[in-house]
Amino acid sequence: MTELEMYQNYWWLLIAVLGAALVFMLFVLGGQSMLLSRLSEQHRQLMVNSLGRKWELTFTSLVVFGGAFFASFPLFYSTSFGGAYWLWMSILLCFVFQAVSYEFRRKRGNLYGRVSYDVLLFIGGILGCVLLGAAVGMFFFGAPFEVTRGNLVEGTNPVISQWAPTHGLEVITCWQCLLLGFTVFFLARTLAAMYFVNNIRTDEGFERRMRRACLGNGLVFAVLFVLFAVVLILAPGYRCAADGEVIQEANLYLNNLIGMWWWGVIFLVGVVLALYGIGVTAFTRTRAGIWFSGIGAALVVIVLFAIAGYGSTCYLASTTYPASSLTLANSSSSLFTLKTMSIVSLLVPFVLAYIVYVWRKMNAAPLTDSDVSKDSHQY
Amino acid sequence: MNDILSTVEWSRAQFALTAMYHWLFVPLTIGLSLIVAIMESIYVRTGKQRWKSITKFWMTLFGINFACGVATGIILEFEFGTNWSNYSWFVGDIFGAPLAIEGIVAFFMEATFVAVMFFGWNKVSRRFHLASTWLVAVGVSLSALWILVANAWMQSPVGMKFDPEQMRNVMDNFWALVLSPVAINKFFHAVTSGWILAGVFVIGVSSWLLWRKRNVEVARDSIKVGAWVGLVGILLTMYTGDGSAVQVAKVQPMKLAAMEGLYDGKIGQELVGFGLVNTDKQPGDSLPAIHGEISIPYGLSVLANHDPNTFVPGINDLIAGVALTPQGDTINTVSYAERIAMGRQARAALADFDAARKGGDSIAMKEALTRIDANYEFFGYGFLDKPEDAVPNVPMTFYAFRIMVMIGTYLLLLALVAIVATRWRTSWLEKRWFHFVGIASIPLVWICSQAGWVLAEVGRQPWAIQNLMPTNAAISSIPASSVQFTFWLFAVLFTLMLAAEMSIMLRYINRVSKTDMLNNPKL
């Protein structure tokens, strides 16, 4: 392995970790999608204020995920964001609404009424999860684009990558991508229910309801996840051969899991942890299920990224011009930039440490009705 | 080709729209985070409950504004990919790094500690809370640092080289990027301008409380802090603005010429103090550039070179190839017509290099590489049709500069008056004129702040990256109608959001002006 390949792999791993953090934090969006259920006003307030203390972390995870992609794999950033325009714009809008809705919903003079902001949170919660999942689905099921570096010296259209005229809307017709999208959505709802159990102390009825929600959503998630896993291991994919030619390979991701068996082991550990978290939340009195399922889901996400990108796999295959498919090798930043950014990445454990420290401090005491009613800053 | 031009225009409009909306909220976040941190420090040091109430009051306004800044910011960051995808590839190796560092170093700090700031009053110790408030202020400024480093690099690309095999630029000196004089000036200029804006905002809102004769103590204490932050901010902004002018003269002389409406420069060049731009004026013609001009002798030479007896080139001089050395001497260099020819040669050489590489012809590759190296400095000019295409919008930059400077000078006086009023002439705080001036200054400071960015960004047109890539080569391959749709979507959404934000702020301030804030902790 060359030095450049080592840094490309390192940065792909960091992207995977950031992606995993983002998926874990999607419980905020999952929780938003529960806000229009039949709830008492008191319960809705508790849920919003519980999620509202964490929305910035979800938001930041997405921004850093995008920023890290830009710095380490700029050709992906350029091709995917500039190509799948409507898909990414829709995802961004979900997060735009989220940012203001929490802060404004209960403020006097908010012009549009609390319900409007709750509806925005609800829509953003559903679409944000489904579309993000579908966007990641492109890593496995490809997208219609072409990359031509020589366009820069063309007189008419100097843009390096061209996407199909649907510009991201084609994801609606990719049932495999949607399957992953809905899997992510139900995972987010399951994690949200667990987070409420962990973070909110109010009447018994609420806790019972959230444990039931965890079971119901968890079961749907489990079924969708199994379906997705089956589709994935049966799916063909593209790999870049040693001579640079992009070739299609049957059961590519299964082969990757077998060839890089350690990822397979981590995958199984992740699945067991995720299911264990659902089980103990639904059937016991424990409140720690979120940590098992959250860590489990994060491990699975890391493995999914690993098998999508490692081993010369085309992590964004072009369904129309396979030779244009993106691999870690052909889409990354230069060695100098990757090395420089790697030094910066040494700060990541420090950042994680203060996030964990502050999280523990702020969540040491659960959120109660009196917190919400007495706190000077409320959502 | 027409569709591309249209896509360029709509993409520029969309980016300008989101950037301007974003910059409505960000400077207030930057400045108010500092002011709130100072106020809380006073509370922790003195233990006086009054300062806690004051801190919470401004913190609430900070929170309302912060959400809008975040909401508009995410669009801005991803627009580099969605609307400027060719740019993202061409310089992503360099430009992406500061954006990623911004996220890792600054955004997580803000996101983590802002929750403690708002909800941690009863959950963490006083000192931990204070530290969190300061960390939010530091995080906000750090995020500004990295995005401004990125912006400065677009205006003055350094620390990079061109990789012809990849047909993109790659970083070769990170510290050149971070410590570029343009970046340093830009960072301090933008951040300290946020201090001014927040300082004036605090003076203005406090003036309203004084007008209503409620919470007078709160208003006086707030003005004390706001005025000092504003004064320090404006002095530093003036100092860094002077540094920025020198940098612009060196690396973007066309921007300097446009902001002065200067077509034919001379030694001992005056600065236009007042005048109206002749919109019919074109490079090379003999029409007057400015109507009713009132000038400050030697002003522009001093501004650009800190020397009254130096030459400042005008638009015609620059097009003809007259330039300025770092020492302030004039030299004849490459005219814009030659630059266009060289840019085209660089592009042609790059095409030859690519063909030779694919054909495995190393001799032809070497020959093409020599031509690329000889012409790459003006690569971006190869995308222009004629020299005049490299001239930015003169009226807009001219007026933006004057609006910025005139309001800035007024704000200096305002800050001084506010300090005098809180320290030596306390009776002024009861005067209607003081209240009126304070309140009326709020919109002015925003106009000043926006004018600064209009000058910086319109003045650097047509470049996405100075001399290397014009905006028409930086875009994404998407239909103009798509960008047009999202432009209007964002225009409507951000306007509705701004309306809600202002309404919430006004309602909250009005409520405070009707109640006794110090004895009502729920406010």
Interface residues (C-beta under 8 A of the other chain):
Chain A: R53 K54 E56 L57 F59 T60 L62 V63 V64 G66 G67 A68 F70 A71 S72 P74 L75 Y77 S78 T79 S80 F81 G82 G83 Y85 W86 W88 M89 L92 L93 F95 V96 F97 A99 V100 Y102 E103 F104 K107 R108 G109 N110 L111 Y112 R149 G150 L152 V153 T156 N157 P158 V159 I160 S161 Q162 W163 P165 H167 S333 S334 F336 T337 T340 M341 V344 S345 L347 V348 V351 Y354 I355 V358 K361 M362 A364 A365 D375 S376 H377
Chain B: M1 I4 K56 M59 T60 G63 I64 F66 A67 C68 V70 A71 T72 G73 I74 I75 E77 F78 F80 G81 T82 N83 W84 S85 N86 S88 W89 F90 G92 D93 I94 F95 G96 A97 L99 A100 I101 E102 G103 I104 V105 F107 F108 M109 E110 A111 T112 F113 V114 A115 V116 F118 F119 G120 W121 N122 K123 V124 F128 S132 D163 Q166 M167 V170 M171 D172 F174 R347 A348 L350 A351 D354 F383 A473 I475 S476 S477 I478 P479 S482 T486 L493 L496 M497 A499 A500 E501 S503 I504 L506 R507 Y508 R511 P521 K522 L523
